[in-house]
Amino acid sequence: MTKKEFINLISNGEEDIIGNFLKLLNDNGIDYCVIGGLGVNAYVEPVVSLDLDIVVVADETERLLMKAEKYFKIERFPHSINLNTTKSDLRIQVQSDQRYQKFIPGSVKMDIMGYDMKVAAVDDILTGKIWAYMDKERRKSKRQKDLADIFRIIEKYPELKKLIPDSMEHLDF
């Protein structure tokens, strides 16, 4: 079984949603980078995630959504736009928080679960995970996953420990 087949199997995918979404981005020349759990998976031993967290160039977001509405149900939230389909349990979350825009220029092509994707640099992935962990409005279970991802990154890239804010030092990285 290939990595692509695995991710589509665990997401109950009737279609290759990731492949279709990447094709939509590429066919329309929309720059992006992957962040979140799948972004972490590009740098450390992967864990299963049913979310594709992505940052799209802000000026292209509405054009992307116009193209995507043929294939996805679109829901807007304060800091993200979620794209879902009945053909898969995978959720695509387009990050609308402007802080993430600076991650796009430093992104690199990497293989994630058999897909060539542009991924934010590891230090940017860590920064995004720190922001998510420190967001008190997020569910505790989500924040614990963010914290686990932070530990996973620091274990493999101990030189990035310098990015951990003083307010988190009690966690004994």
N, C-alpha and C positions, 0 to 999 in steps of 0.2 A: 504494500500500500504506500502510495506517495504521500508527502506532507500535505499537498493540496487535497488529496482524497480524504485524508484524516480530518482536516479542519472542516471540510464539507460534510463529512459523516457526523462529527460531534455537534455540528450546528444544524443538523437535519436539513441540510441544503439540497433542495430540488434543483437549484442552479448554482453556478459558481459566482456567488455574489461579490466576493472580493475581486475576482478577475473582471467581472462586468463593470464594477465601480472604477477599478484602475484603468480600464479601457476608456471609460467615459472621461476620466481626467486627462488621459494621454491624448485621446482623439480631439479634445477641445483645447489642448495646450494649456491646461490649468496646473500651475505649480502647487506643490503640496509637500508635506512631510508627515510621517507617521510618528505618533507620540504614544503615551499610555502603555498599557501592558504589552501589546505587540511590539512597541518600540523597545521596551525593556528586553523582550525576547530576542531581539536582534543582537544584543550584546552579552547576554548571560543565558544559562541553561533555560530553555523555554518551559513555561507552564501554560496550561490551557486558558484561553480567554475567548469569550464570545463577543468582545467589543473590538472594533477597529476605530481607534481614536486618531483623528487626523486634523491637521491644520491646513487650510487652503488659503492662498493669497486672498486677502480681504476683499479686494476689488473684484474678484472673480466668484465670490460666494453666491450671489444672486443668479448669475448666469449658470453656474453649476446646478443650483436648485431647480431652475427652469428646465434644464436637460434631464435632471434626475427624477422629476415628478412623474415621468412616464413609467418609471420602474419601481419607485419607492413611495411609501407613505412618509410624509415629512412632518415632524413635530418640532416646534421652536421652544427653547427654554432660555433662561437668562444668560447662560454662558455656553450653550451648545445648541446644535441643530441635529436632531436624530433622524436617521433614515432607516426605515424598516421595510420588510417585505414578508408576505406570508410564505414565500418560497425558502425561507431560512430563518433560523433563530439568531443568526449573527446580527449585531447592531452596529451601524456605522454612526459615529458621533463626530460631527464636524465642530471643532472647538472655535467659538466665536470670541473668546477672551483675547483682546488685542496683545497681551503680553507674549503670546505664543508666536506672533508673526515673525519675531526676530529669529526663530528657530529654522525657518525655511531656507535662508541662504547658506547655512552651514550643514545642510542635510546631505547625506550620501546614499547612493544606491546600495541596497543590501538585500539578501535573501531572507525572507521571513515566511516560514511555512511553505516554501516552494514558490513564493511570489517575489519578483523583483520589485522592491518598493523604495521610495526615497524615505529615509529615516533620519530623524533629528539626531544630532551629535549626542554622544553618551552624556556629556555634561549638561546638555539642554534637557535630555530625558530626565536626568536626576533632578534638575531644577523644577521641571514640571511636576514631578512626583512630590517634591517638597511642598510646592504650592498647594497641591491637592490634599496632602496630608494635613497641612496647617489650616485648611478651610473648615472651620467649625460647623458650617451649614451642611457639609456632606455627612451621609450616614456613617456611623461608627464602623460598620463592616467594610465599607469602601475605604475609609481612612486606614483601617488595619491592613488591607491589601496594599495600599500605597506605601505604608511603612515597610511591609515585607519586601516590596519592590526596591525600596531605598536600601534596605539591608543587602539584598541580592546584588545590587550595583556596587555598593561599597566593598563587599567581600571580594569582588573580582577586580575592582578599580580603587584600591585603598587611597590612591593619591587624590581622589575626588572628595575625600572626607572633609577637605578644607571648605567645601561648598555647603556643608551642614551648618545651619544657623546656630548661634549660641543657645537659643531657646530649646533646641533639640538635643543638646549635648548630654543631658541626663539619660538618654536612651542607650548610652554606652556603645557607640559605634566602634 
